[in-house]
């Protein structure tokens, strides 16, 4: 299969409140000529004759966001250049809405981490980054985000001082090394004035690298990583069982969902997890009709030679797939709820297309953002805590390590009384996960 060298790139902005994330996105859309004419008219209509346009207003869709001047929900923007297409998520910077940032980052190929240079004391040694910058960077590492672009913003307020820029680069490079983040890029910018956003800045002749948009246009995407040689075995979570003419003797029974890994073809032997039943694929139906085989990402309906007990939450895998099932997980979780973790109760664990009851059986350690060390847990997890835990499940699930496969390595925990999402988790180990 021939892959597009520059497929769609999914991006997220991350950083502290007022670092300029919404302004950056607005300026990026404006300078890349990705706005509609009515948006441009509205932008110029809102500004006073002597003021610069309010680019942040282009992404603030909620009235509460416009009133408070902060981002609350994730706003997605789509734009295209001559080199590639982009899906850009403007995520909240406030600590209270970290869960929204995690949701957007879980599907991102790359992250733009904004740092407001005017808020960093570069005379202090060592230079200290703001806590939310640390938190977002740790979460991006846990979420296995492939590329981090550090946009050091508001350099216009520092008269485009290279010394301040270099000090912040040094501090973040040290952080990235401690977290073992492989791909980090730095760009000095002024989102408000458009310096190094789309066009090179005349105010920073000391910077000879690409503009932010030029850098993003060349970043490799991770969307096809599950078609590599190590991910050729098919993995198909069942979302729905389709029936037609159920009272007839030869009624149709199809299993619908999206192929999350590898390939499947007609005549191939498969296993059903967790029941371990086996059968053979009789037919594959895609969006264009019947087909002989399917690739990762395809939305499918499968029929089998045998009538088996399969329902939503079952997983069909290639017979040779090394994955097994487990009722015991070790994972990193980010706690979202205002109510602390209750170790004596069970939560719903939603993994792929199934939901099972789960209980946190052990708290191994909580990440201390001041020194990035794991510390013993002295109290129940509180909102935005990041910790390593063990869980016992009501029944087994088919799971990978998150680093090996995002779709089957992630889960959320849900309060069964309030239906609130209380945590997001990344699986580090399960008894049935392939090594």
Buried (B, 14 or more C-beta within 10 A) or exposed (E): EEEEEBBBBBBBBBBBBBBBBBBBBBBBBBBBEBBEEEBBEBBEEEEEEEEEBBBBBBBBBEEEBEEEEBBBBBBBBEBEBEBBBBBBBBBBBBBBBBBBBBBBBBBBBBBBBBBBBEBBEBEEEEBEBBEBBBBBBBBBBBBBBBBBBBBBBBBBBBEBBBEBBBBBBEBBBEBBEBBEBEEBBBBBBBBBBBBBBBEBBEBBEEBEEBBBBBBBBEBBBBBBBBBEEEBBBBBBBBBEBEEEEEEEEEEEBBBBBBBBBBBBEBEBEBBBBBEEBEBEBEBBBBEEEEBEBBBBEBEBBBBBEEEBEBEBBBBBBBEEBEBBBBBBBBBBBBBBBEEBBBBEEBBBBBBBBBBBBBBBEEBBBBBEBEEEEEEEBEEBBEBBBBBBBBBBBBEBBBBBBBEBBBBBBBBBBBBEEEEBBBBBBBBBBBEBBBE
